[in-house]
Structures are given as C-alpha cells and as structure tokens.
Amino acid sequence: MSTPLMAPRIDFVFKALFGAEQNKDLLLNLLNAILSRKEGELMEKVVILNPDQMKALRYDKPIKLDVQARDEQGRWYDIEMQCENQPAFVERILYYWARTFGWQLEEGQGYHELHPVISIVFMNFTLLKGEPRYHTFYKWREVESGDILSEVAQIHLFELPKFKAEVNSPESLDNLEQWIWFLKEGEKMEQDTMERWGPELIEAYQTLKKLSRDPERWLEYEARLKFFKDQISMQHAHYIEGREEGREEGREEGREEGREEGREEGEQLLEGGLQQAIRTIAKQRFPRMRSTTLALVESLSVPQLQKLLSQMLEFESSREFRTVIKRLLEVEKK
C-alpha cells in the first residue's frame, strides 16, 4: 500500500515545498513558469528570505508571509497559498504587497532604490466569480489609455478550482500548467504521470513524498486540516443556530430574543471549538506543555482565540505559546 501524500495546496505544505533553502530550485522553476520568460531571459538565481524578518513596528499590524524571495535583479516576490476565502481578501493582498514594497528601504536610501514587488497568490477557492480564467495578472494602468504607470506593482492571482487539465495527456501541458496541476491535485498523482514531466516537477513530487513520510510533519498537516474543517463547521453552526432560534417566533420581541439567544449559543459553540482546536494542536506539538499553560486558553475571547489559532503552527516552543497568550491578555486589560 502506497504512503498517502499531503496536499500541496495546503499552506503548511506549500511553504515546506517552496520556502526551504534546499528546495529553492523548485521555487526558481515555478517563478520562471509564472513570469513566462523566454530562453535566455530566465531568472537564474533566487534568494529565499525569512518572511519573519518583516517584524511590525509597535503599533503596526503584524503580517505572516508564506514565501518571500528576491532575484538577481533585486525584484522581490511574495508568494502565498490561501486555503480559504476571508473577508476583505483583496485588500489583504494589497496590504501585503505594500508592506513588502515599503520594507525595502532603510534610513538614508532613496526612492530610486526601490525594486518591483511581484505578489503571487494561489487560492484554493474561487475569488472572481465572473472571470473564467484561472490566472489573472494585474498592474497599475491608466484607465482610458491602458498605459502602465509603473512596473513596481505586479500581482498574479491563481484560482485553483478553475484549472481543468486533460488527465490522459499530461505531456501536452506547458510548464506552468504542470505546476498548477501539481499544486491542485499533487496528492492524487501517480509516479508514471510525474515521470513524463520535467525534472523539477519530478523533484517536487519526490519532496512531497518525503514530507509525507515525516511523522511530525504529518501530525502538523492533520492539525491544519482539522483547523480548516472546524472553521467551516463552526461558521455554519453559528449561522444556523442564530437563524433557527429566531425564525418561527410570532412576535417581533420573540424573534429578537430568539435571534439573540441563537447568537449567544453560536458564540459559545465557536468559543468551545476554537479552544479545543488550540488544545489539540498544542498537545501534538508540545507534549510536555504544562496544564497551567493550556488553562490560560480559557481566559481568551473569541477574537483572541482566532488570532492565537492562526499562529499555532508557527510557534517554536511552548514558552512562545505562553508568551503570546499573556500578551493577548495584557492587551485586553488595557
């Protein structure tokens, strides 16, 4: 029986595949495929940066990037894999681009030293409802003439659900289409299919198999999947509970009370689900974590729990986990 594979479209797996120094040849090939460079114009070198270096100032909103890189010409790349749609997602993309663009300059440098920032966002959902293409590309253009104001802003969006591949003829796909198919359905692919593609795709497949055989990474992967499932279930339960309690009441007062009770119960369900998800991941990642540290989770509000859960896979130690909780509680007191 063959070993099950992780899905490359899960952000945790995507980052392990393309954000690791030993895998930068994979990132280089992916970027060249996206940018459609001709032979002789291909990017030859890419430096993978530590996205955590973009530490926010005291009053800035902190951000977490999946993969950040820079090429030999100084262009910066922000590469993201997004598993679920979120409110104001387009604004978030623009904010990440702007932060990366502004992060280039240090004190004393001139604006002429700024390089283009190319944002590349893969989405495991449909964002642009009326757009049939899976790949859309944006620049700053004048509305009437179409003239480009500047090359510094470039954003590529890839909506994976829109990509349709001919399963029986994978060799007919170009390099970019092969990568998109791998990101969308890599965990379902067979060895013989991959062997008909280029060496980088074969290497990506072998790297995925290696990641999938790592017990610790598999635990993190399952925790990540559980998080997404819980998010969907809790959002649905919250909506249904709030709606059903108030639906059949005959009087306006009864309807309002029912809706309020539904909202309160929905909040309780959401809070309990978030706490359970955090405990599960914490126990898997830090088996020796003290029970007193886990108990602090019960003191957090729903927004705080959501913020903590979004960072769970990034903590390096139980001490960091405890520090973040205490920081959230201190902010609440203020």
C-alpha positions as CSV (number, residue, x, y, z in Angstrom):
1,M,0.0,0.0,0.0
2,S,1.5,3.4,-1.1
3,T,2.1,6.1,1.5
4,P,-0.7,8.8,1.4
5,L,0.6,12.2,0.3
6,M,-0.1,15.6,1.7
7,A,-2.0,18.1,-0.5
8,P,0.4,20.8,-1.9
9,R,-2.5,23.3,-1.9
10,I,-2.4,23.4,2.0
11,D,-0.4,26.4,3.0
12,F,1.7,24.5,5.5
13,V,2.8,22.0,2.8
14,F,3.3,24.7,0.2
15,K,5.6,26.6,2.5
16,A,7.7,23.5,3.2
17,L,8.0,22.8,-0.5
18,F,8.9,26.2,-1.8
19,G,10.1,28.2,1.3
20,A,13.0,25.9,2.2
21,E,16.6,26.7,1.2
22,Q,17.2,23.2,-0.1
23,N,14.2,23.5,-2.4
24,K,15.0,26.8,-4.0
25,D,15.4,25.2,-7.4
26,L,11.7,24.3,-7.2
27,L,10.8,27.9,-6.4
28,L,13.1,29.2,-9.2
29,N,11.4,26.9,-11.8
30,L,7.9,27.9,-10.6
31,L,8.7,31.6,-10.8
32,N,10.1,31.3,-14.3
33,A,7.0,29.4,-15.4
34,I,4.7,32.1,-14.0
35,L,6.6,35.0,-15.4
36,S,6.8,33.4,-18.9
37,R,10.3,34.4,-19.6
38,K,11.9,33.3,-22.9
39,E,15.0,31.2,-23.2
40,G,18.0,33.5,-22.3
41,E,15.7,35.7,-20.1
42,L,15.1,33.1,-17.4
43,M,15.8,34.0,-13.9
44,E,19.0,32.2,-12.9
45,K,19.2,32.8,-9.2
46,V,16.7,33.4,-6.4
47,V,17.4,34.0,-2.7
48,I,14.8,32.8,-0.3
49,L,14.3,35.3,2.5
50,N,12.9,34.8,6.0
51,P,9.4,36.2,5.9
52,D,9.5,36.6,9.7
53,Q,12.1,39.4,9.2
54,M,9.2,41.7,8.4
55,K,8.6,42.4,12.1
56,A,5.9,45.0,12.6
57,L,6.6,48.2,14.5
58,R,5.0,48.5,17.8
59,Y,1.7,49.9,16.5
60,D,1.7,48.2,13.1
61,K,-0.4,45.2,12.2
62,P,1.8,42.1,12.1
63,I,1.8,40.0,9.0
64,K,2.8,36.5,8.2
65,L,4.1,35.6,4.7
66,D,4.3,32.1,3.3
67,V,7.4,32.5,1.0
68,Q,9.4,35.7,0.3
69,A,12.3,35.8,-2.2
70,R,14.5,38.1,-4.2
71,D,16.1,37.6,-7.6
72,E,19.4,38.6,-9.0
73,Q,17.9,41.9,-10.4
74,G,16.6,42.9,-7.0
75,R,12.9,42.2,-7.6
76,W,11.0,41.0,-4.6
77,Y,8.5,38.2,-4.5
78,D,5.7,37.5,-2.1
79,I,4.3,34.0,-2.8
80,E,1.2,32.9,-0.9
81,M,-1.1,29.9,-0.8
82,Q,-4.5,30.7,0.6
83,C,-6.8,27.8,1.6
84,E,-10.0,29.6,2.5
85,N,-11.6,32.9,1.5
86,Q,-11.7,35.6,4.1
87,P,-13.4,39.0,4.4
88,A,-11.5,41.8,2.6
89,F,-9.2,39.2,1.0
90,V,-8.2,41.5,-2.0
91,E,-7.4,44.3,0.5
92,R,-5.2,41.9,2.4
93,I,-3.3,41.0,-0.8
94,L,-2.7,44.7,-1.5
95,Y,-1.6,45.3,2.1
96,Y,0.9,42.5,2.0
97,W,2.2,43.9,-1.3
98,A,2.5,47.4,0.2
99,R,4.3,46.2,3.3
100,T,6.8,44.3,1.2
101,F,7.4,47.2,-1.1
102,G,8.0,49.7,1.8
103,W,10.1,47.2,3.7
104,Q,12.9,47.5,1.1
105,L,14.2,50.9,2.1
106,E,16.3,51.6,5.1
107,E,17.1,55.1,6.6
108,G,19.2,57.1,4.1
109,Q,18.2,55.2,1.0
110,G,16.4,57.0,-1.9
111,Y,13.2,56.0,-3.6
112,H,15.1,55.2,-6.8
113,E,16.5,52.2,-5.0
114,L,13.0,50.6,-4.7
115,H,12.6,47.4,-6.8
116,P,9.4,45.9,-8.2
117,V,7.4,43.6,-5.8
118,I,5.6,40.7,-7.5
119,S,2.8,39.2,-5.5
120,I,1.8,35.7,-6.5
121,V,-1.3,34.3,-4.7
122,F,-2.6,30.7,-5.2
123,M,-6.2,30.2,-3.9
124,N,-8.0,27.0,-3.2
125,F,-11.3,28.8,-3.8
126,T,-13.0,31.0,-6.4
127,L,-12.5,34.7,-5.8
128,L,-13.5,36.3,-9.1
129,K,-17.0,34.9,-9.9
130,G,-17.4,36.3,-13.4
131,E,-13.9,35.5,-14.6
132,P,-13.4,32.1,-16.4
133,R,-9.6,32.2,-16.4
134,Y,-7.7,30.6,-13.6
135,H,-4.8,33.0,-13.9
136,T,-5.2,36.8,-13.9
137,F,-2.4,39.4,-13.9
138,Y,-2.7,43.0,-12.6
139,K,-0.6,46.1,-13.0
140,W,-1.1,49.8,-12.4
141,R,-2.6,51.2,-15.7
142,E,-4.3,54.4,-16.8
143,V,-8.0,53.7,-17.2
144,E,-8.5,55.1,-20.7
145,S,-5.2,54.6,-22.5
146,G,-4.1,51.4,-20.7
147,D,-0.6,52.9,-20.3
148,I,1.4,51.4,-17.4
149,L,2.2,53.9,-14.7
150,S,5.0,51.8,-13.2
151,E,6.3,48.2,-13.2
152,V,6.8,48.1,-9.4
153,A,3.4,46.7,-8.7
154,Q,2.6,43.3,-10.2
155,I,0.0,40.8,-8.8
156,H,-0.7,37.3,-10.1
157,L,-3.8,35.5,-8.9
158,F,-4.3,31.8,-9.4
159,E,-7.7,30.3,-8.6
160,L,-7.0,26.5,-8.5
161,P,-10.6,25.3,-8.7
162,K,-10.9,26.9,-12.2
163,F,-8.0,25.0,-13.6
164,K,-9.1,22.0,-15.7
165,A,-6.4,19.6,-17.0
166,E,-6.7,16.8,-19.6
167,V,-5.8,13.8,-17.4
168,N,-5.0,11.4,-20.3
169,S,-2.4,13.7,-21.9
170,P,-0.3,15.4,-19.2
171,E,2.6,15.8,-21.5
172,S,0.6,18.3,-23.6
173,L,0.7,20.8,-20.7
174,D,3.2,23.6,-20.6
175,N,5.4,24.1,-17.6
176,L,3.1,26.5,-15.8
177,E,0.1,24.2,-16.3
178,Q,2.1,21.3,-14.9
179,W,2.8,23.3,-11.8
180,I,-0.8,24.3,-11.3
181,W,-2.0,20.8,-11.7
182,F,0.6,19.6,-9.2
183,L,-0.5,22.3,-6.7
184,K,-4.2,21.4,-7.2
185,E,-4.0,17.6,-7.2
186,G,-0.4,16.6,-6.3
187,E,-1.5,14.2,-3.6
188,K,-3.6,12.2,-6.2
189,M,-0.9,11.9,-8.9
190,E,0.8,8.7,-9.9
191,Q,4.5,8.2,-10.3
192,D,4.3,7.4,-14.0
193,T,2.4,10.7,-14.7
194,M,5.1,12.7,-13.0
195,E,7.9,10.9,-14.9
196,R,6.6,12.4,-18.2
197,W,7.2,15.9,-16.9
198,G,10.3,18.0,-16.3
199,P,12.9,17.2,-13.7
200,E,11.7,20.0,-11.3
201,L,8.2,18.6,-11.2
202,I,9.6,15.1,-10.5
203,E,11.8,16.6,-7.8
204,A,8.7,18.4,-6.3
205,Y,6.8,15.1,-6.3
206,Q,9.7,13.3,-4.6
207,T,10.0,16.1,-2.0
208,L,6.3,15.8,-1.3
209,K,6.6,12.1,-0.7
210,K,9.5,12.7,1.7
211,L,7.5,15.3,3.6
212,S,4.5,13.0,3.8
213,R,6.7,10.2,5.4
214,D,7.7,12.5,8.3
215,P,5.5,11.6,11.3
216,E,5.9,15.1,13.0
217,R,5.0,16.9,9.8
218,W,2.1,14.6,9.2
219,L,0.7,15.5,12.7
220,E,1.0,19.2,11.8
221,Y,-0.7,18.5,8.5
222,E,-3.6,16.7,10.1
223,A,-3.9,19.5,12.7
224,R,-4.0,22.1,9.9
225,L,-6.7,20.1,8.0
226,K,-8.7,19.8,11.2
227,F,-8.4,23.6,11.7
228,F,-9.9,24.3,8.3
229,K,-12.8,21.7,8.8
230,D,-13.5,23.1,12.3
231,Q,-13.6,26.7,10.9
232,I,-16.2,25.7,8.2
233,S,-18.3,23.7,10.7
234,M,-18.3,26.3,13.4
235,Q,-19.1,29.1,10.9
236,H,-22.0,27.0,9.6
237,A,-23.2,26.1,13.1
238,H,-23.0,29.7,14.2
239,Y,-25.2,30.8,11.3
240,I,-27.8,28.0,11.7
241,E,-28.1,28.4,15.4
242,G,-28.7,32.1,15.2
243,R,-31.1,31.8,12.4
244,E,-33.3,28.9,13.6
245,E,-33.8,30.2,17.1
246,G,-35.4,33.4,15.8
247,R,-37.1,32.1,12.7
248,E,-40.5,30.8,14.0
249,E,-41.3,33.3,16.7
250,G,-44.6,35.1,16.0
251,R,-44.0,38.4,17.7
252,E,-41.1,40.8,17.0
253,E,-40.0,40.6,20.6
254,G,-39.9,36.8,20.4
255,R,-38.0,36.9,17.1
256,E,-35.4,39.3,18.5
257,E,-35.0,37.2,21.7
258,G,-34.6,34.1,19.6
259,R,-32.0,35.7,17.4
260,E,-30.1,36.9,20.4
261,E,-30.2,33.5,22.1
262,G,-29.0,31.9,18.9
263,R,-26.2,34.4,18.6
264,E,-25.1,33.7,22.2
265,E,-25.2,29.9,21.7
266,G,-23.4,30.3,18.4
267,E,-20.7,32.3,20.2
268,Q,-20.4,29.6,22.8
269,L,-20.1,26.9,20.2
270,L,-17.5,28.9,18.3
271,E,-15.5,29.6,21.5
272,G,-15.6,25.9,22.6
273,G,-14.5,24.8,19.1
274,L,-11.6,27.2,19.0
275,Q,-10.4,26.2,22.4
276,Q,-10.5,22.5,21.5
277,A,-8.6,23.1,18.3
278,I,-5.9,25.0,20.1
279,R,-5.5,22.4,22.8
280,T,-5.3,19.6,20.2
281,I,-2.5,21.3,18.2
282,A,-0.7,22.4,21.3
283,K,-0.6,18.8,22.7
284,Q,0.6,17.4,19.4
285,R,3.4,20.0,19.0
286,F,4.4,20.3,22.7
287,P,3.6,17.1,24.6
288,R,5.3,18.3,27.8
289,M,3.4,21.6,27.9
290,R,2.1,22.3,31.5
291,S,-1.6,22.1,32.1
292,T,-1.5,25.5,33.7
293,T,-0.4,27.0,30.3
294,L,-3.2,25.2,28.5
295,A,-5.7,26.5,31.1
296,L,-4.8,30.1,30.1
297,V,-6.7,29.4,26.8
298,E,-10.0,29.6,28.6
299,S,-9.3,33.2,29.5
300,L,-9.2,34.4,25.9
301,S,-12.1,35.9,24.0
302,V,-13.2,34.6,20.6
303,P,-11.2,37.2,18.6
304,Q,-8.1,36.4,20.7
305,L,-8.7,32.7,20.2
306,Q,-8.9,33.1,16.5
307,K,-5.7,35.1,16.4
308,L,-3.9,32.6,18.6
309,L,-5.1,29.7,16.4
310,S,-3.9,31.3,13.2
311,Q,-0.3,31.3,14.7
312,M,-0.3,27.8,16.3
313,L,1.9,26.1,13.6
314,E,4.4,28.9,13.8
315,F,5.4,28.6,17.4
316,E,8.8,27.0,18.1
317,S,8.3,26.3,21.8
318,S,5.6,26.1,24.5
319,R,7.3,29.2,26.0
320,E,6.5,31.2,22.9
321,F,2.9,29.9,23.0
322,R,2.6,31.0,26.7
323,T,4.2,34.4,25.9
324,V,1.7,35.2,23.1
325,I,-1.3,34.3,25.4
326,K,0.0,36.6,28.1
327,R,0.5,39.3,25.6
328,L,-3.1,39.0,24.4
329,L,-4.4,39.1,27.9
330,E,-2.3,42.2,28.7
331,V,-3.7,44.0,25.6
332,E,-7.3,43.1,26.8
333,K,-6.7,44.6,30.2
334,K,-5.5,47.9,28.6
